[in-house]
Structure formats: C-alpha cells, structure tokens
Amino acid sequence: MTNLRDGLLLGCGNPLLDISAAVDEQFLAKYEMLPNNAILAEEKHMPIYKELVEECNAEYIAGGSVQNSFRVAQWVLQRPNVAVFFGCVGEDKYSDILLEKATQDGVNVQYQFCKDTPTGTCAVLITGTQRSLCANLAAANSFTVDHLKSAENEKYLQNAEYFYISGFFLTVSLESILTVAKHALSKDRLFMMNLSAPFIPQFFKDNLDQVMPYIDILFGNETEALAFAEAQKFGTEDLKEIGLKISALPKQNESRKRVAIITQGSDPVLLIRDGTITEFPVEKLAADQIVDTNGAGDAFVGGFLAQLVQKRNFDTCIECGIWAARKIIQRSGCTFEGVPDFEA
C-alpha cells in the first residue's frame, strides 16, 4: 500500500439507513415509483418505510451514496480510517446503527447530530434484479457548513488530498460543497462528484452549474448522463459525445482537464480524458448471479477511489471499480465480506 495515511480521502453526503425489501410491481405502482430510479420522498411516500418493516420482511443496511462508496473503498484497502465522512443524522437508534456499521467497515465517521429530526432513511424496493430508491432525508437535510468549519473538522479538510461528494448533497448544502470545492482548488487537490440520479441535473441544475467548474472527475451512469445532456442542451444522446462535452465544460483548475466516467450497467465503462475515449468491457454476470443492483454505482466509485488514493493509473482504478460493482451486485445491499481478491 503506497502513501496510505489517515484522512487521505474526505467526503460529504447523506447518511441514510437503508430499509431494503423485495416487493412486487404492484407495490411500486402503489407508491407511483419506477424500477431502477432514485427519488426524494414526498408526503405520499411516507407510509412506505413502516410498511416495508411490518409487511415485507425488510432488513436494515448502512446506506447513503458517499458512505457506501467509502465503506467499499475501506474494504478494498484493508486499512481503516483512510476515508473521513461528513453528514448529518438524528440522535436515535438509526444513527447508532449507522455509526456502528460504518466504523466497523473502517470509515472515520464525523456526523453532525440533529436533536429535532430523525435519522434519514431510504426505502430500497427490489423487484427481481432491479431496484428503486426513495430517500427520506430527514436529518441528512440539516447539514450545515458550520460543522465543516469547526476547528476539529478543519484539520480533516486540511489533511485530505482527495475529495468526493455525491450529487444528492446538492439538495442539502450547496454552501458546504462549494467550501470543499474551493478548498480543493486552493490546494491543487482532486475534487470529484457523482451525478447520482437523473433528477439532480434536471431539477438542481443551478446548484450543479455552480459546482461544475471545480469538478476534476465526474461520475455518472447512462441515464444520469442523458439527463445532464438534456438539461445542458447538448443536443445529443450519444454517450461518448456527452462525455466529451462534459469534460470540455469550463473549469477553474486549468492545470488538469476534467475527466468524465460513464458507467452503463453490463455495457462498457467509458473513460473520457484529454479528448480521448477509452472503453472498458464489463464481463456480464448470469441472471441468477445477480442478487441486487442497489449500490453498484457506489461500489464502482469505492473501488475506483481505493486505487486512486494509492496513485494507481486510471485503467487500474476503473478495473477495480468494475470488480467491486460485480462483487456487490451478487449480494443483498451494499455489503461485502472476506478479504478482497482484486489484483492491480
């Protein structure tokens, strides 16, 4: 392990306890949800969490996009506390579960605690190999930039060399994201972001536009990339063209060109870098090997980051991302066990 130390990687996101269960399509229809989509809960979705627990034999899994990616990265690295995670939770049993699970997985969790609001939850509805997410952010929505600026947490910010934030966090604290992004720029350090879900570029375009100039590496899957292209009026649905246009958008740190990485399920991963497109094939799993695609994107980023912080090349980072995603979709939720067998 080269150059690994505590706090090398820092991220902000929404810590959510996943309430995961297999349901039928009628259940999705009842709550007006689509397979393989991610949405924020509205009033009509609020009964879903209780129903999953009481009627659907649900299980609890530590979740939230960035926290998942960091848990996977820590598993691959097999060295605790490389990753520091910030997010807001309530003071309740759900936050106790989250803290315990994330810490067990090696993440240095620095939660902001909110007295008045419960810990956020995410309904994970599994229909066959597809999954639909409905997040009730609750306390996660209460994160404030003051938490990042405290004397203790400022040290984590100064110490980190790699920064990663989910697009989901754009709905929570734009000020916090810009604080981290501008800090990364001032230190010439890598700032990375994930599009996270189609609704982010669609409905939070203004926030994303403010952060975009700071992004050194942008991750997204094909549906997110298409939604981004439509919101930006790129005038194309060709993913390779979209990737080139993403990488060419104006950028603050001109010493590094933006890298765009687009995943496409079992189709090749696209790496767009320096005006060049590289495709990385994904070995397709048999249908009976796939348990749950929830967390595949988070796992991809986790595998990628685990190699990036070791200063490995992009090819190795992406190969590890593909490897990690394959591992996670063969299990329920974003979970793993044993010693990782990825070989760089």
C-alpha positions as CSV (number, residue, x, y, z in Angstrom):
1,M,0.0,0.0,0.0
2,T,1.7,3.2,-1.2
3,N,1.4,6.5,0.7
4,L,-1.7,5.5,2.6
5,R,-2.5,7.5,5.8
6,D,-5.4,8.5,7.9
7,G,-7.8,11.0,6.3
8,L,-6.4,11.0,2.8
9,L,-9.9,10.9,1.4
10,L,-12.7,13.1,2.6
11,G,-16.4,13.2,1.6
12,C,-19.8,14.7,2.3
13,G,-23.1,13.0,1.8
14,N,-26.4,11.9,3.2
15,P,-26.1,9.2,5.8
16,L,-29.2,7.1,5.4
17,L,-30.3,3.8,6.9
18,D,-31.4,1.6,4.0
19,I,-34.7,-0.3,4.7
20,S,-34.5,-2.9,2.0
21,A,-37.0,-5.5,0.9
22,A,-38.2,-7.5,-2.2
23,V,-41.5,-6.2,-3.4
24,D,-43.8,-6.8,-6.4
25,E,-44.6,-4.4,-9.2
26,Q,-48.0,-3.6,-7.6
27,F,-46.1,-2.2,-4.6
28,L,-44.1,0.1,-6.8
29,A,-47.3,1.2,-8.6
30,K,-49.0,1.9,-5.3
31,Y,-46.3,4.5,-4.5
32,E,-46.0,5.7,-8.1
33,M,-42.4,4.6,-8.3
34,L,-40.4,3.2,-11.2
35,P,-37.8,0.4,-11.3
36,N,-34.2,1.4,-11.3
37,N,-34.9,5.0,-10.3
38,A,-34.0,7.2,-7.3
39,I,-36.3,9.9,-5.9
40,L,-36.8,12.0,-2.8
41,A,-39.8,11.1,-0.7
42,E,-42.9,13.2,-0.9
43,E,-45.8,13.1,1.5
44,K,-47.4,10.2,-0.4
45,H,-44.3,8.1,0.1
46,M,-44.1,8.5,3.9
47,P,-46.0,5.3,4.8
48,I,-43.6,3.2,2.8
49,Y,-41.0,2.8,5.5
50,K,-43.3,1.4,8.1
51,E,-45.0,-0.9,5.5
52,L,-41.6,-2.3,4.5
53,V,-40.7,-3.1,8.1
54,E,-44.1,-4.5,9.1
55,E,-45.2,-6.3,5.9
56,C,-42.2,-7.1,3.7
57,N,-39.6,-8.6,6.0
58,A,-37.2,-5.7,5.4
59,E,-33.6,-5.6,6.5
60,Y,-31.5,-2.6,7.7
61,I,-28.3,-1.8,5.9
62,A,-26.0,1.2,6.4
63,G,-26.5,3.4,3.4
64,G,-26.2,6.7,1.7
65,S,-24.2,7.0,-1.5
66,V,-20.9,8.5,-0.3
67,Q,-20.9,6.5,2.9
68,N,-21.4,3.3,0.8
69,S,-18.5,4.3,-1.6
70,F,-16.2,4.9,1.4
71,R,-17.2,1.6,3.1
72,V,-16.3,-0.2,-0.1
73,A,-13.0,1.7,-0.5
74,Q,-12.1,0.9,3.0
75,W,-12.8,-2.8,2.4
76,V,-10.6,-2.9,-0.7
77,L,-7.8,-1.0,1.1
78,Q,-8.0,-3.2,4.3
79,R,-6.6,-0.3,6.3
80,P,-9.0,1.7,8.5
81,N,-9.5,5.5,8.6
82,V,-8.2,6.4,5.2
83,A,-11.7,7.9,4.5
84,V,-13.4,10.6,6.6
85,F,-17.1,11.0,6.1
86,F,-19.3,14.0,6.9
87,G,-23.1,14.0,7.1
88,C,-26.0,14.8,9.4
89,V,-28.0,12.3,11.5
90,G,-30.6,12.3,14.3
91,E,-29.9,11.3,17.8
92,D,-31.7,7.9,17.7
93,K,-31.3,4.2,17.3
94,Y,-30.9,4.5,13.5
95,S,-27.9,6.8,13.8
96,D,-26.4,4.4,16.4
97,I,-26.7,1.6,13.8
98,L,-25.2,3.7,11.1
99,L,-22.3,4.8,13.2
100,E,-21.5,1.3,14.3
101,K,-21.7,-0.2,10.8
102,A,-19.7,2.5,9.1
103,T,-17.0,2.4,11.9
104,Q,-16.8,-1.4,11.7
105,D,-16.1,-1.0,8.0
106,G,-13.2,1.3,8.7
107,V,-14.7,4.7,7.8
108,N,-13.9,7.6,10.1
109,V,-17.4,9.0,10.6
110,Q,-17.7,12.6,11.7
111,Y,-21.5,13.1,11.9
112,Q,-23.3,16.3,12.7
113,F,-26.1,15.4,15.1
114,C,-29.5,17.0,14.9
115,K,-31.7,16.9,18.0
116,D,-35.0,17.6,16.5
117,T,-35.1,15.4,13.4
118,P,-34.8,11.6,13.0
119,T,-32.0,10.0,11.0
120,G,-32.7,9.7,7.3
121,T,-33.9,6.5,5.8
122,C,-34.0,5.1,2.2
123,A,-36.6,2.6,1.0
124,V,-34.9,0.1,-1.2
125,L,-37.5,-1.7,-3.3
126,I,-36.2,-4.7,-5.0
127,T,-38.1,-6.2,-8.0
128,G,-36.2,-9.1,-9.4
129,T,-32.7,-7.7,-10.2
130,Q,-33.9,-4.1,-10.4
131,R,-34.2,-1.7,-7.5
132,S,-35.9,1.6,-6.8
133,L,-34.8,4.1,-4.1
134,C,-37.0,6.5,-2.2
135,A,-35.0,8.6,0.3
136,N,-36.5,10.5,3.2
137,L,-33.5,12.7,4.0
138,A,-34.9,13.9,7.4
139,A,-31.8,14.8,9.5
140,A,-29.5,14.4,6.5
141,N,-31.1,17.6,5.1
142,S,-30.0,19.6,8.2
143,F,-26.2,19.5,7.5
144,T,-24.6,23.0,7.8
145,V,-21.3,24.3,6.7
146,D,-20.5,25.3,10.3
147,H,-19.8,21.6,11.1
148,L,-17.1,21.5,8.4
149,K,-15.6,24.8,9.7
150,S,-15.2,23.7,13.3
151,A,-11.6,23.7,14.5
152,E,-11.5,19.9,14.7
153,N,-13.1,19.3,11.3
154,E,-11.0,22.0,9.6
155,K,-8.0,19.8,10.4
156,Y,-9.6,16.9,8.4
157,L,-10.2,19.3,5.5
158,Q,-6.5,20.5,5.5
159,N,-5.2,16.9,5.8
160,A,-7.2,15.4,2.9
161,E,-5.8,15.1,-0.6
162,Y,-8.9,13.6,-2.4
163,F,-12.4,15.0,-2.0
164,Y,-15.6,13.2,-3.1
165,I,-19.2,14.4,-2.8
166,S,-22.5,13.0,-4.2
167,G,-24.8,15.0,-6.4
168,F,-27.5,14.1,-3.9
169,F,-25.8,16.5,-1.5
170,L,-26.7,19.4,-3.8
171,T,-30.2,19.2,-2.4
172,V,-28.8,19.7,1.1
173,S,-25.9,22.1,1.4
174,L,-24.6,23.9,-1.7
175,E,-22.5,26.1,0.6
176,S,-20.7,23.1,2.1
177,I,-19.9,21.7,-1.3
178,L,-18.5,25.0,-2.6
179,T,-16.5,25.3,0.6
180,V,-14.9,21.9,0.0
181,A,-14.5,22.5,-3.8
182,K,-12.8,25.9,-3.3
183,H,-10.5,24.4,-0.7
184,A,-9.5,21.6,-3.0
185,L,-8.8,24.2,-5.8
186,S,-6.7,26.3,-3.5
187,K,-4.5,23.3,-2.6
188,D,-4.5,21.9,-6.2
189,R,-6.2,18.7,-4.9
190,L,-8.7,16.4,-6.6
191,F,-12.4,17.3,-6.3
192,M,-14.8,14.6,-7.5
193,M,-18.5,14.4,-7.8
194,N,-21.2,12.0,-8.9
195,L,-24.4,12.9,-10.8
196,S,-26.2,10.4,-8.5
197,A,-29.6,10.4,-10.1
198,P,-31.4,11.9,-13.2
199,F,-33.4,14.3,-11.0
200,I,-30.2,16.1,-9.9
201,P,-29.2,17.6,-13.3
202,Q,-32.9,18.0,-14.1
203,F,-34.2,19.9,-11.0
204,F,-31.0,21.1,-9.3
205,K,-29.3,22.4,-12.4
206,D,-28.5,25.8,-11.0
207,N,-26.7,24.3,-8.0
208,L,-24.8,21.8,-10.2
209,D,-23.8,24.6,-12.6
210,Q,-22.2,26.4,-9.7
211,V,-20.1,23.4,-8.6
212,M,-19.3,22.1,-12.1
213,P,-16.2,24.4,-12.7
214,Y,-14.5,22.8,-9.7
215,I,-15.1,19.2,-10.6
216,D,-11.9,17.3,-11.7
217,I,-13.6,13.9,-12.1
218,L,-17.3,13.4,-12.7
219,F,-19.0,10.0,-12.4
220,G,-22.4,9.1,-13.7
221,N,-24.4,6.2,-15.3
222,E,-26.0,6.3,-18.7
223,T,-29.4,7.6,-17.5
224,E,-27.8,10.4,-15.4
225,A,-25.5,11.4,-18.3
226,L,-28.5,11.6,-20.6
227,A,-30.5,13.7,-18.1
228,F,-27.4,16.0,-17.7
229,A,-27.1,16.4,-21.5
230,E,-30.7,17.3,-21.9
231,A,-30.6,19.8,-19.1
232,Q,-27.4,21.4,-20.6
233,K,-29.0,21.3,-24.1
234,F,-26.1,19.4,-25.5
235,G,-28.3,18.3,-28.4
236,T,-27.1,14.7,-28.4
237,E,-27.9,11.3,-26.8
238,D,-24.6,9.8,-27.8
239,L,-22.9,9.0,-24.5
240,K,-19.4,9.4,-26.0
241,E,-20.2,12.9,-27.3
242,I,-21.9,13.7,-23.9
243,G,-18.7,12.6,-22.1
244,L,-16.5,14.8,-24.4
245,K,-18.9,17.8,-23.8
246,I,-18.8,17.2,-20.0
247,S,-15.0,17.2,-20.0
248,A,-14.9,20.4,-22.1
249,L,-17.2,22.5,-19.8
250,P,-15.4,25.5,-18.2
251,K,-13.1,24.6,-15.4
252,Q,-11.4,26.6,-12.6
253,N,-8.2,24.5,-12.3
254,E,-6.8,24.6,-15.8
255,S,-3.7,22.6,-15.0
256,R,-5.9,19.5,-15.1
257,K,-8.6,18.7,-17.7
258,R,-11.8,17.3,-16.4
259,V,-12.3,13.5,-16.5
260,A,-15.7,12.1,-17.2
261,I,-16.5,8.4,-16.3
262,I,-19.8,7.0,-17.5
263,T,-21.0,3.5,-16.4
264,Q,-23.6,1.6,-18.4
265,G,-24.5,-1.5,-16.4
266,S,-23.1,-4.5,-18.2
267,D,-22.1,-2.4,-21.2
268,P,-18.6,-0.9,-21.3
269,V,-17.5,1.8,-18.9
270,L,-16.5,5.0,-20.8
271,L,-13.4,7.0,-19.6
272,I,-13.3,10.4,-21.3
273,R,-9.9,12.0,-20.7
274,D,-7.8,14.6,-22.6
275,G,-10.3,14.4,-25.5
276,T,-9.8,10.6,-25.8
277,I,-12.5,8.0,-25.1
278,T,-11.4,4.6,-23.7
279,E,-13.9,1.7,-23.3
280,F,-13.6,-0.8,-20.5
281,P,-15.6,-4.0,-21.1
282,V,-17.7,-5.4,-18.3
283,E,-18.0,-9.1,-18.0
284,K,-21.7,-9.9,-17.8
285,L,-23.0,-11.9,-14.9
286,A,-25.5,-14.7,-15.4
287,A,-29.0,-13.5,-14.3
288,D,-29.1,-16.0,-11.4
289,Q,-25.8,-14.5,-10.0
290,I,-27.3,-11.0,-9.7
291,V,-29.0,-10.5,-6.3
292,D,-29.4,-6.8,-6.0
293,T,-28.1,-3.9,-8.2
294,N,-28.6,-1.4,-5.4
295,G,-25.2,0.0,-4.6
296,A,-23.5,-1.0,-7.8
297,G,-22.7,2.6,-8.7
298,D,-21.5,3.4,-5.2
299,A,-19.3,0.2,-5.2
300,F,-17.8,1.2,-8.6
301,V,-16.7,4.6,-7.1
302,G,-15.5,2.9,-3.9
303,G,-13.3,0.5,-5.9
304,F,-12.1,3.4,-8.1
305,L,-11.2,5.6,-5.1
306,A,-9.3,2.7,-3.3
307,Q,-6.9,2.6,-6.2
308,L,-6.8,6.4,-6.9
309,V,-5.6,7.2,-3.3
310,Q,-2.8,4.7,-4.0
311,K,-1.8,6.8,-7.0
312,R,-2.6,3.9,-9.4
313,N,-3.4,4.8,-13.1
314,F,-7.0,5.4,-14.3
315,D,-7.1,2.0,-16.0
316,T,-6.5,0.2,-12.7
317,C,-8.9,2.5,-10.9
318,I,-11.7,1.6,-13.4
319,E,-10.9,-2.1,-13.4
320,C,-11.2,-2.1,-9.6
321,G,-14.5,-0.2,-9.8
322,I,-15.9,-2.8,-12.2
323,W,-14.6,-5.6,-9.9
324,A,-16.2,-4.0,-6.8
325,A,-19.5,-3.4,-8.5
326,R,-19.6,-7.1,-9.7
327,K,-19.0,-8.2,-6.1
328,I,-21.7,-6.0,-4.6
329,I,-24.5,-6.9,-7.0
330,Q,-24.1,-10.6,-6.1
331,R,-25.2,-9.7,-2.5
332,S,-28.1,-8.0,-0.9
333,G,-27.5,-4.3,-0.4
334,C,-24.1,-2.6,-0.5
335,T,-22.4,-5.3,1.6
336,F,-19.3,-7.4,1.4
337,E,-17.3,-10.0,3.3
338,G,-13.9,-11.6,3.5
339,V,-10.6,-10.3,2.1
340,P,-10.9,-8.7,-1.3
341,D,-9.2,-10.5,-4.1
342,F,-8.7,-7.7,-6.6
343,E,-5.2,-7.7,-8.2
344,A,-3.9,-4.5,-9.6
